Amino acid sequence: MPITGIVITLNEAANIAACIRSLQRVCDEVIVVDSLSEDDTVAIAEAHGAHVIAQAYLGDGPQKAHGVPFARNDWILALDADERLADDAVALIEGLALDDPSQAYAFRRKNYVGNHWIRAAGFYPDSVTRLYNRTTAGYLPRKAHSSVEAPRVKLTQAHLDHFTYASLSHWIQRIDALSTRDAWAMKERGVTPSPLRPAVHALTATLRKLLFKGGLLQGADGMTVALTTAFHAYMKYAKLNELYENERTANAQEPPP
């Protein structure tokens, strides 16, 4: 179909082949925007027929938008490297006329930890817009947690399989990496440090997941989602404070002009 699949990567050797194969079920072109990976991501992507563009990481939205001008099609299907099209998503896309560039399409995402599908505390349905026409829509220029802005979005019943974490240990490792990235993005936006924000945001996240998202009644999965979300919230604001503290220390150690 006249669709270009776009994936951003950083050391995704374990995931990229399956992601490309998934996109090739409906796309006649796949572009990988690679953030200077140090593993075999690029070689694997090229071996599977993808066009690889090397680009140091620009932030979530800018990085996802970077490959769009290189696409030969106006219709863009954006996946993360750990996402796959479920069979119902393939069937849905194959049945689309793609005759209205103002219409984008969102999919229900199934988030997995290993082989375990997490449905609790807002983890499902986790709706994400992934198919859009670049003439009318695109990713917002946010450095963290960007999303597609389009004139109209149709929420489909089709699914993406999101192999979010290989294990609980990997979940914690990802929180460490993502909270660092979030702190950097917040500092770029001018968010100021605060000794209270880490605890306040962690508490708010816990209450939101346990009470408003129903995690309190969803057993171990609900509690796991609540606690990991709180930990992520706490760490990104604590790391923001750390960035400012390190900056102040560095400035204090500079010799006067």
C-alpha positions in Angstrom: 0.0 0.0 0.0 1.2 3.6 -0.5 2.2 3.9 3.2 5.7 4.7 4.6 6.5 3.0 7.9 8.8 5.1 10.2 10.5 3.8 13.3 13.0 5.6 15.6 15.7 3.5 17.2 18.5 3.5 19.7 20.2 0.1 20.3 17.1 -1.9 19.2 18.9 -4.9 17.7 16.6 -7.2 19.6 13.4 -5.6 18.3 14.0 -3.9 14.9 13.7 -7.0 12.6 10.3 -8.0 13.9 9.1 -4.4 13.8 10.2 -3.9 10.2 8.5 -7.2 9.2 5.3 -6.1 10.9 5.3 -2.7 9.0 6.1 -4.5 5.7 2.7 -6.3 5.9 1.0 -3.0 4.9 3.8 -0.6 3.9 5.7 -0.4 0.6 8.6 1.5 2.3 10.2 1.5 5.8 12.4 4.2 7.2 14.4 3.8 10.4 15.7 7.0 12.1 18.6 5.7 14.2 20.0 7.7 17.1 23.6 6.5 16.6 23.1 3.0 17.9 26.1 1.1 19.2 24.7 -2.4 18.6 23.7 -4.1 15.3 20.4 -2.1 14.9 21.5 -0.4 11.6 22.9 -3.5 10.0 19.8 -5.5 10.9 17.5 -2.8 9.6 19.3 -2.5 6.3 19.4 -6.3 5.9 15.6 -6.3 6.2 15.2 -3.6 3.5 14.7 -0.5 5.6 16.2 2.9 4.6 18.3 4.0 7.6 18.8 7.6 8.5 21.4 8.4 11.2 20.4 11.3 13.4 21.6 12.1 17.0 18.6 12.1 19.3 16.6 15.4 19.0 13.8 14.6 21.5 10.7 12.4 21.0 8.6 14.5 18.7 11.4 16.0 16.6 13.0 12.6 16.2 9.8 11.0 15.0 9.2 13.8 12.6 12.8 13.7 11.2 12.2 10.8 8.8 8.9 12.2 7.3 10.5 14.4 4.6 12.4 11.4 3.3 9.3 9.4 2.8 8.0 8.8 -0.8 4.4 8.5 0.5 2.2 11.0 2.2 0.6 8.4 4.4 2.8 7.6 7.4 2.5 4.7 9.8 4.7 5.3 12.9 5.6 2.5 15.2 8.0 2.2 18.1 10.6 -0.5 17.7 8.9 -2.6 20.3 5.5 -2.4 18.7 3.9 -4.8 16.2 0.7 -4.6 14.1 -1.8 -7.2 15.4 -3.7 -9.1 12.7 -6.8 -7.0 13.2 -4.8 -3.8 12.6 -3.4 -5.3 9.3 -6.9 -6.2 8.2 -8.2 -2.7 9.1 -5.4 -0.9 7.2 -5.8 -3.1 4.2 -9.4 -2.1 4.0 -8.9 1.6 4.2 -9.4 3.7 1.1 -6.9 6.4 2.4 -8.8 9.0 0.4 -9.2 11.6 3.1 -5.9 13.2 4.2 -7.5 15.0 7.1 -8.3 11.6 8.8 -5.8 10.0 11.1 -6.2 6.6 12.8 -5.6 5.5 16.4 -5.1 2.0 17.6 -5.7 0.2 20.9 -2.3 -0.8 22.3 -1.8 -4.0 24.4 1.2 -3.4 26.7 3.2 -6.5 27.7 5.7 -7.3 30.4 7.3 -10.4 29.0 4.4 -12.5 27.9 2.0 -11.0 30.4 -0.6 -8.5 29.0 -1.1 -5.7 31.6 -4.6 -4.4 31.4 -4.8 -2.7 34.8 -4.8 1.0 35.9 -5.1 2.5 32.4 -2.7 0.3 30.6 -5.5 -0.8 28.4 -7.0 0.5 26.2 -3.9 2.7 25.6 -5.0 4.5 22.5 -2.3 5.9 20.2 -2.5 7.7 16.9 -0.1 6.0 14.5 -1.5 6.3 10.9 -1.7 9.8 9.5 -1.2 11.9 6.3 1.8 14.2 6.5 0.1 16.9 4.5 -2.3 17.6 7.3 -0.9 16.0 10.5 2.3 15.2 12.3 4.1 14.8 15.6 4.1 17.7 17.9 7.6 19.2 18.6 7.7 18.0 22.2 11.0 16.6 23.5 9.2 14.0 25.6 5.9 12.1 25.2 4.9 13.6 21.9 1.8 12.6 20.0 0.3 13.1 16.5 -1.8 16.2 16.0 -4.4 15.7 13.2 -7.6 17.5 12.1 -9.6 14.4 12.8 -8.7 11.1 14.6 -10.7 7.9 14.3 -10.3 5.6 17.3 -10.4 2.1 15.8 -10.9 -1.2 17.6 -7.8 -2.6 16.1 -4.7 -3.3 18.1 -0.9 -2.9 18.4 1.1 -5.4 20.4 3.5 -3.4 22.5 6.3 -5.5 24.0 7.0 -2.7 26.5 9.2 -4.5 29.0 11.0 -7.9 28.8 10.7 -8.3 32.5 10.0 -6.5 35.7 13.7 -5.7 36.0 13.7 -4.3 32.5 10.7 -2.1 33.5 12.8 -0.5 36.3 15.7 -0.1 33.9 13.5 1.7 31.4 12.1 4.0 34.1 15.7 5.0 34.9 16.4 5.8 31.2 13.1 7.5 30.5 13.1 9.6 33.7 16.5 10.9 32.7 15.2 11.8 29.3 12.1 13.4 30.8 14.2 15.5 33.2 16.3 16.8 30.3 13.2 17.6 28.3 11.6 19.5 31.2 14.8 21.5 31.8 14.8 22.4 28.1 11.2 23.7 28.5 12.3 25.8 31.5 10.6 23.8 34.2 12.2 25.1 37.5 13.5 22.9 40.3 11.4 22.3 43.5 12.1 20.2 46.6 8.5 19.3 46.9 7.6 18.3 43.3 9.1 14.7 43.4 6.9 13.7 46.3 3.8 15.6 45.2 3.9 14.1 41.7 4.6 10.6 43.0 1.6 10.8 45.4 -0.6 12.2 42.7 0.4 9.4 40.3 -0.3 6.8 43.0 -3.8 8.1 43.7 -4.6 8.5 40.0 -3.7 4.9 39.2 -5.1 3.3 42.3 -8.4 5.3 42.6 -9.3 7.0 39.3 -7.9 4.2 37.1 -9.2 1.4 39.3 -5.9 -0.2 40.1 -6.9 -0.7 43.7 -9.4 -3.3 42.6 -7.2 -4.9 39.9 -4.9 -7.0 42.1 -1.2 -7.3 41.7 -1.1 -5.7 38.2 -3.0 -2.6 39.5 -0.5 -2.2 42.3 2.5 -2.7 40.1 1.3 -0.1 37.6 0.6 2.4 40.4 4.0 1.9 42.1 6.1 2.0 38.9 4.2 5.1 37.7 4.8 6.8 41.0 8.5 5.8 40.9 8.8 7.3 37.4 7.1 10.5 38.4 9.3 10.8 41.5 12.6 10.1 39.7 12.0 12.5 36.7 11.5 15.5 39.1 14.3 14.4 41.4 16.6 14.2 38.4 15.4 17.6 37.2 16.5 19.0 40.6 19.8 17.2 40.2 20.4 18.7 36.8 20.0 22.2 38.2 22.2 21.4 41.2 24.9 20.1 39.0 24.7 23.2 36.9 25.0 25.5 39.9 28.0 23.5 41.2 29.7 23.7 37.8 29.1 27.5 37.6 30.4 28.0 41.1 33.6 26.2 40.3 34.3 28.3 37.2 37.1 30.9 37.7 36.0 34.5 37.5 36.7 36.3 34.2 
